[in-house]
């Protein structure tokens, strides 16, 4: 079996049986390698730490870090006077919203993208693949629905407890204000999640250059593109041929189930060697991997950094409850629609892009519509209250906190909930 290196006219014989025992590429590859192409070859390990039977994934770390940063941001909001909810209770926002978000995100992914996980069981922990969150597979749209349900439950319990303990400021806090708090803090968690997607090499972007072709400096070649266990689509037969030769097999062997299993085992070893720093493994992969848009980074920037800044601007002055949450739905939806232009559609569906949009984009259209509806409801409700001479509770205000010392009246440190003349826009 012979393999031609990317950018080289030389060939080298590769043993056909590299699977079974550990593959030592140094014994089958030449010491002189051609220059690496401009695109970066993704060699990040999704496992952060291995300690005997314990394996810690970057994906799990990203969730912990996201919740922790969101908690710190919520505590800052309480300290600055953006909310009548005291700092110690911000942990409840994280618990109720976070647990609801994780459950909703996982269920959403399973129901929308991979129902087979409900009936897939293994001999290793967590045994039921529906619970294998560490392996990836969360739907952000489902997470939002789950978080909303969790916050609605928290709001009910908070108001009931506040009434029992005679805390009038907390007894009237609407669930929409909890939605605002969660929405303002959510981008930090989304940022961590998208970075974890990049580390895992999942949710790949569209191809910008083929194997062996010059690529932009920002493009990335992901070894994971071969792991979808399907032939065809963006991966040509020539690429499959090069990949099978790289592990000492032939393309014909992939026609049999046992041949595919041997390929996955051998290719997994090749990826492990790449992550261990093997230049030979990197050279092999340069010959058959596409260069792609790093769509995960795009979405991390838009859903994380830009959305965080935009919502801070929206909440620069006090707003009626629900305004920030509505703008979150609108801006997140628009950002997701825009960034998914550079991301591969889900291949498990018969029609990848119905009417030109992916499933994620269509769900985001629904989010934008929900945000517009919520914003309209808040404004109409506020107009009616003002027409009836009722006070309009407002919250937030990074530059002029609704519950800060500057707006407090004697004997009422939470006067923001009784302001009459503030508008919700």
N, C-alpha and C positions, 0 to 999 in steps of 0.2 A: 504494500500500500504506500503510495507516495502523496505528499502534500506540498503544494506550492505556497511559499510565504507571500504575505501582502507586500506588493511593491518589489518583488524579487523574481528572477527567472530561474533560480536554483530550486531543486527539489530535494527532499530528504525522505528516506524510508522510515515509516512509522510501523511498529509492531501492531498486528491486527488484534492481539489479545492484551489490551491494557486494563481491562476491567478485571474484577476479582480481587487481586492484591492491590495495594496502594500504587498509584501511578507516579513514577519518578520521571518527570519530563526532561530533567537534565540529561538523562541517558539517551534520549531520542531526538533532542533538538540541538542545532548548532549553536556555538557560542557567539557568533557574529550575527547580529540582528539588524534589519533595516530600520530606518528612522520611524518612530511612532507618528501616526497621523495626528492632525490638529485636535480632533475630538478626544475628550477625556474618556478613558475606559473605566467604567464603574467597577470599583473593586472593594466597595464598602461591605462589611459583614453586618447582617441584621442582628447578630448576637453581640451584645455588649460585654457580657461576662459569663464565663463557664466555671462553676465551682462544683466538681463532682457531678452529682445528679441534678444540680440546680443550674438552670439556664435563664439568664436575664436578657431580654430583648430590648433593643432601642425603641421599638414600638410601644412597649409597656412603659419604659422610662418617659417617653414623650407624653403619655397620658398623665402620669404623676406630675411631671414638670408643668404641663398645661394647667392642671387643676391648682397647683401651688401658686403659679404666677397669677391666675385669675383670682385666687383668694387674696393675694397681696393687693391686687388692684381694687378689689371690693372693699378691703379694709381702708385703703386710701380714700375711696369715695365716702365712706362713713366718717372718717377723720376730717375730711374737707367740708362736710356738711351737705353732701348731695342727696342724702337720704335720711329719714327719721329712724331707720333700722340701725341699732347700735352695732359696732364692730364685731363683738363676740358672736352675734347671730349670723354674720356673713358666712360662717362655716356651714350653716344650714342651707344657705343658697347653693353652695358648692355641692353639698351632699345630695339634696333633693334634685337639683338641676343636673348634677353630674351622673348620679345613678340612673335617672330617667333618660339622660342623653346616651349613656352607654347601652342600656337595654334597648332603647329605640333605635340607636344606630346599628346594633347587631341584628335586631329583628328586621329592620329595614333592608339591610344588605341581603339577608337570607331570603326574604320574601320577594325582593325586587330583582336580585341578581343571581343568587345561587341557592334555590330551594333544596337541592340535593344534600346540603349540609344537615338538614333535619333528620335524614335517615343514614348518615355516615358515622360509623363508630370505629374506634381504633383500640389497640391494646395498651396504648400509652396515655398518660394524663394529658388533657382532661377527659379522654375516652369518647365523649360526644363532641363531634367537630363543630356543632353549633355553639359550643362554649369556648372554642379555641380562638379567643380574641387575639392572643399573642401572635398568631400566624397571619394576622391581617384580615381585613374584610369588615369595614364599617361604612354605613351609608350616612353621609352628613344630613341629608334630608330627613331620614328616619330619626337621627339623633335630635334634630330640632323639635320634632313632634314629641319625642320622649321627654326632652327637657321641659317643654311647655306643660306636659302632664304632671311632671314632678313639681314644678313651680306652682301649679294650680293647687296641688295638695298641700304644699308648704304654706301658701297664702291662706288656705282654709284653716289650717292648724294654728297659724300665727294670729289670725284675727280672733279665733275662739279663745286662745290663751290670753291675748291682750284684754279681751272683754272680761274674762274671769279675774284678771289681776288688775283691772281698772287702769289700763294704759291707753288712753284715748287716741294718742298719736299713732300707735301701732294697730289699734282696733279698726282703723279706717284705711289702712294701706291696701290699695287694690292689687290684684294679681298682675295687672299690666305694668305696675311699677317694678315688680319682681322681674318681669320680662325685660324691662329696660335695663335693670342692673345686669342681668345675665347677658343680654345682647352687647352691652358696653364692654364686658369682660371677655366674651367669647372669642374675639379675634386672636388673643394670645394662645388659646388652646388650639384654634384652627391652624395657627402658624406652626406650632409644635407637631401637630398631626401631619401636615403636609411635608414637613422636613423628614418625618419618619417614613412617609410614603417614598420619599427620594432614597433614603437609606435602604429600604426594602427593595427598591427597584420595581415598584408596582405603579399602576396607572400611567403607563408609558405614553410619551408624546409621539407625534407624527415623525416620519422619517424625513431628514433633510439631506442625507447623503448615504449612498450604498456602501457595501464593504469595499475597502481599498480605495475609495474616492476621497479627495480632500474635503474636509468639513469645516464649518465655522468653529472658532475657538470655544464657543459656549455650548456646542453640541456634546452629547454624551452617548457612548455606546454601552448599552445595558446587556450583560450576559443573560438576564432574565427573559429577554425576548424569545429565547428558544424554549422556555419552560412552560409555554401554554399548551403543550402536549397535542398540538394540532399542526398539520401540514397544510401549506397553502397560504393564501392571504398575502401579507407583506413579506413573508419569508419564502424565498424562491427555492426551487429544487437545487440550484447551484449552492446556495447557502447551506441547505441541509446536507448536501454532499460534502462540503468542506467541514461542517461540524462533525459529521460521522467519521470522516477520515482523521480528524483531530484526535478522536478517542479510539482509533484503530478499528473502526467498523465500516460497513458499506451501507449505502442507502437502501439496498434491498432488504437488509436485515430489519429495518424499521417497519416493514409490512407485517411483521409478526408481533403479537403482544409481548412475547418474551424478549424479542429484540429491542422493543421500545424500553422495557424495564432495564435492560442492560445498558442502553444508551443513557437513560436518566442517571443511573448509578455512576457511570463513567464520566458523564458531563458534570455531574455534581462534584466529582473529584477534581475535574479541571477547574471549576469555579473556585473550589477550596484552595488549589494551588495559586490561582490568580490572587486571591485575598491574602495569601501568605507572602506575596511579593515576588512570585516567579515571573521573570521577564519572558521566559519561554511560553508560559501559558498566555500571557498578554499578547505575544506575537501571533500565536495561533488564532486567538479570538479576533484580533484586528482583521483577519482574513475573511470572516464571515458575519460579523455583526454590523447592523445599520447604525448610523449616527442619527440621533433623535433630538427633538426639542425637549429640554428639561421641564416638562409641563408641571411637574410637582413644585418646582421652584417658582414658576410663574404664579401658580395658585397660592403658594405660601406668601408671596409678596402682595397679591391682590386681596386675598381673603384674610390675611393676617395684618400686615403693616398698613396698607392703604385703608382698609376697612376700620382699623383701630383709630387712625387719625381722623377719618371722615366722621365717625360717630362722636369723637371728642369735640369736633367742631359743632356738630348738631347740638350737643349737650353743653355748649359753652355758656348758655344761659338757661334758666329754669324752663322746663317744658311740662305740659300735661302728661300724665301717665299714659304710656303706649306709643308716644311719638318716636322715641329712640328705637324701640322694638320694631316699629313699622319701617323706619329707615334702614334698620339692619336687614330685614327681609328684602327690601327693594334693592339695596346696594349689593348685598351678598348675591342675590339672584342675578343681577346684571353682570357682576364680576365673574360669576361661574359660567354664564352663557358666553362671555367673551373669551375666557381662558380655555374653555373646552374646545375651542376652534383648533387649538394646537395639541389636543389630547386625542388618543385613539378612542373610538367608541367601543362599547362593550361588545365583544365578539360572540357572546353566547346567545344573542338574539338573532332571529331570522332576518330582521330588518335593523341594521345597525343605526341608521339615521332616518327615522320616519319623518317625511316632509322636511328633510334637511337638517334636523336637530337630533342630537343623541338623547338617550333617556334622561341623563343628568341635566341636560339643557331644558328639556320639557318640564321636569320637576322644578327647575329654577324659574321657568315662566310662571308656574303656579305660585312660587314663593313671591315673585314680584307682584302678581295679582293680589295675593293675600296681604302683602304689605301696603299696597295702595288702598285696599278695602279697609284695613285697620286704621290707616291714617285718616281716611275720609270719615270713618265712624268717630274717631277721637275729636275731630274738628267740628262735626255736626253736634256731637254731644256737648262740647264746650260752648258752642254758640247758643244752644238751648238753655244751658245753665246760666249763662250771662243774661240772656233775655228774661229769665225768671228771677233775676236778682240773686242767684245763688253764688256762693264762693266757688272758685275753681282751684282745686288742689294742684300744685305744681311741684316738680322735683328736679334734682340735678342742678346744673349750673357750675361748670368748672371755674368760670371767671367771676360769677356772682352766685355763690351757693345759696340754694333756697332755704337751707337750715343752718347756715353759718352765722357767726356772731353779728355780721353786718346787717342781717335782715331780722334778727330776733327782737321780739318785743319783751318788755318786762314781764317776767312770770311765764313766758312761753318761748322756750328755746327751740320750738319746732314750728315757728309761725309760717313756714313755707306752705304747709298744707292748708292754710286758711287765706292765702292771698287771693284777692278778688280780681285784680286788674291784670294779672299776667295772662298772656295769650299762649295757646298751645302750639303755634306754628313753629 
